[in-house]
C-alpha cells in the first residue's frame, strides 16, 4: 500500500496535466486558425499611419456605403423577424394531417444562396424577368416595357435578403416555442387571460431569449450579406462593406489595407454581439420551462396556418427554383417562354465547360475534409466547455473563440485567410488546403454548438453510470458518449455539408485560377453573362446538396434534418 | 469489522460547505441508509464514495486500502473502485439492449468468465426481468427500468453498492415493490450498501443502520429501532415523522404549554426553564367532548380541525391552543361520530408521559435525549 500510494498519485497528476495540455494545445490551434486572420487584417489596416482607413473611409461615398449596409441589415432583419415568428407560430398550429409541412420553413437553407439569388433575377429582372413579363399581361401594367419590379433595386435586394434570413429566425423561434409547454398557456387561460393576453403576456416574454438570440444572428448575417448585393446590386452601383472588401481585393490597384479597414466596423459589431449574447446567456435558467405536453396554442388547429406555411414555401423555394429550372432548359433567357424549345443542351455544355466538373469535386472534397476535421474538434471543444468546468480560463476562451465565426461575415475570413496564407509561415494559397481551413473556421461554431447542446441534454449521469461500472474515460466515450451523440453528429454533418457546398463569400476570396468551387465558377459565368450555363450550374449545386442530404438521411434516419 | 471507512470528509462549493468533517463506517454486508432533507450533503457523501466527486479533505478506505486521501494526494478514479451504483434517473444507456446494459460492468472489467457462466441472465432473473433481455430501455416501464438498473449495479458483484434515491422516480405502488426487491437481494447477496433517501419509511424498511444527516454532518447514527424509539434530537424526531411538537415552560406550580395553559406531565422533566416534547401521531389518543380522560396521562383540550378517512383509521388534525396535533383515530371507535363531526367541535387529546421525547428548547445537537423513554 505504501508503494501504491505515490504511484497512484503520480497517475492522477499525470492525467490532470495530460488533459490540460491537450485542451491548451487545442485552444492555441483554434486561436491561430480563427483569430490570426482577423488580427492580421486589423493590423494591416493600421499600418502606415492607418493608410487603409484613410483610403476606405476618406472616400466621398463612404457615408452612402455605410447607410446602405446598415439599412440592408435592419430592413431585412425586420422582414425576417416578422416572417420567422409568424412561421414558427403557424407551424405550431398546423393541422395534424399536414404536420409534415413543418419542414418547409427550413428548406430554403438547403437551396444554395447563389442559386436563390440568380433565380430571383431570372424572375424579376426588369426586362426579361418571367414574373415581370407575366405581370405586364395584367391590365394596369400593360403599358410598361419593363418592370414593374426591379430586382436590382435596393428595395428588392432587401426583400430577397429578408426572405433568406427568415429561415434562421424561424429555427431559433420555433425551438423556443417547443420549450413552452401547453400547460403554461392553459395555466394563464384558466387564470383568466384572453387568448391575445396569453400570447403577449406569456408566449412572447418566454420567447424573448430566442427572439434576442435569433435576431442577433440574423442582424449579423444581414450586415455581412454578400451574395445578394454582389450579384444583384452591381447593376445599379449598390455598395455595402462586404462588396467593398471584394472590390478592393479583386480590382486593380489591389488594396488589402483598405479592404481590411472596410472590415473593421463589421468586426467590432460582430464581437460585441457575440460577447453580449454570452453575457445574456448567463441567466437563461429562468426562461427554461418544463412540462410534459409540447406547445400547442389554444384556438385549435388551423388550415390558414397550413396555407401560410405553404405559401412561404412556394415563394421562398419553389418560385426561384422554377426560374432557374426554366432558364437552364431554355436555349436563351428571354421573357417569351416556349415549351417546345426546351432542351438539355445547357447541361451538355456545362459538362464540357472546362473547370465545372473539377469545381464539383473540389467542393465535395474540401467540404467533406472540413466536416471530417470539424466533428472531432467540435466534440473536443464541446466536452471542454460542458464537462471540464474546472478549467475555467481555457474553457471560456474556447467558448468565445468558437462562437466568433458566427459573428463575423464569411468575407472577412476570406480576406483574412488570403492575407495570412499567401505569406510565411504557411503558404497555402492556390491549394485545396486554404479552402479546407477557411471552411473549418466557418463551420466550427455549428460543429461545437450542436454537439454541446447534445452533451448538455445528455447530462452527466450516463457517463457516471459507465464510470462506476468500471469503464475508463476513454472506454466511456467510445462505448457510451459517442454512440449516444450519433444523431446529433449526423445532423451536424448534414448541416455543415449543405452550408459548405453552398459556400460562396469566403471561397470567392481564397479561390485561385486553378482551385475553384461550384459557387465561384457560377459567379464567373454570371459576370460573363452566360445565364443559361449559370442556371444549369445552380441546378447542379442544388442536386449535389440534395444528394448529400439524402446520404445523411440514409445513414442517420429520416429525422436528421429535425435536429437543425 | 469496518469494511468501508470515511474519516474527516469535507467538501464545499465555493463558500457553501456541503459535507463537514464527516466520519462514517460501513461494515461488511451492512446496509447503511443516509437520510436527510435535500441539501444536507447525503448525495455528495455518496458521490465522494463513488469517486464521482472529489472531496477537499479527509480519507476514504475500501477494505483497508485508501481510495482517497487528501494528505497523500491520492484519489482513485471511479472506474478503479469496486462499486456498483443505482441512479435516481435509472441512467440505462438507451443505445444498448437490456442484456448489454447488464453485461457492461462485466465487459469493461474484463470478467469474461462470469459472462460465459451466465451471470447476465442470472442477475436479470433475480430482478424478474429475464424475459426483457433483448429489449431496449425505451421499451420498458419505469419499474422495469429501475430493476434493470439494479441488475446492472449488481452484475459485477461489487464490494459496495451505492443507491442515489433510486425509488423517488417511481409511483407509490412500484416504490414498495422495488423496495422489497432491494431488501431481498441484499439478504441473499450480502453486498455492502449505502442508500441515500429523504423518505423515512424507506430508511426504516431497508437500513441495518441509519445515519440522519444535517448540514453536512451526522445528527444520529443507529439502528432503525434505536432511531425510531430514541430520536437523538428535536431535528431527528421531526424528520423521521414525530410531527407533534409541544413546548413546555416551567411555571410557579408545574408546567405550562407555550400558550400558558397549565398541564400535568406526571413525570420528571429536565432541570430547564423550557423544553420541547415530541410525540408520535400513533401515540396520541382522541377523546370526544365530555368523555372521561385516562388517569396519569398528559391531557390537553383541543378543537377538531379536520379528519380524513384512511381505511381502518382516520387521520385527524386538532388544534390545542396554537399547536396543531396530528393523530390516528381508530375507525371502529371513532368513525361514527367523526363522519358527522364539523370543524371546531371541542375534543381532548391525551398521551402517556413516557411517550414524550423531551429536548431542551432551542438547542439541538445533543447525543441523547435528556430523558430517555422507558
Interface residues (C-beta under 8 A of the other chain):
Chain A: X1 X4 X5 X6 X8 X9 X12 X13 X459 X461 X462 X464 X465 X466 X467 X468 X469 X470 X471 X472 X473 X475 X476 X479 X480 X483 X484 X486
Chain B: X50 X51 X52 X64 X65 X66 X69 X72 X73 X74 X75 X76 X77 X78 X79 X80 X81 X83 X84 X85 X87 X89 X91 X92 X93 X94 X95 X104 X105 X108 X109 X152 X156 X162
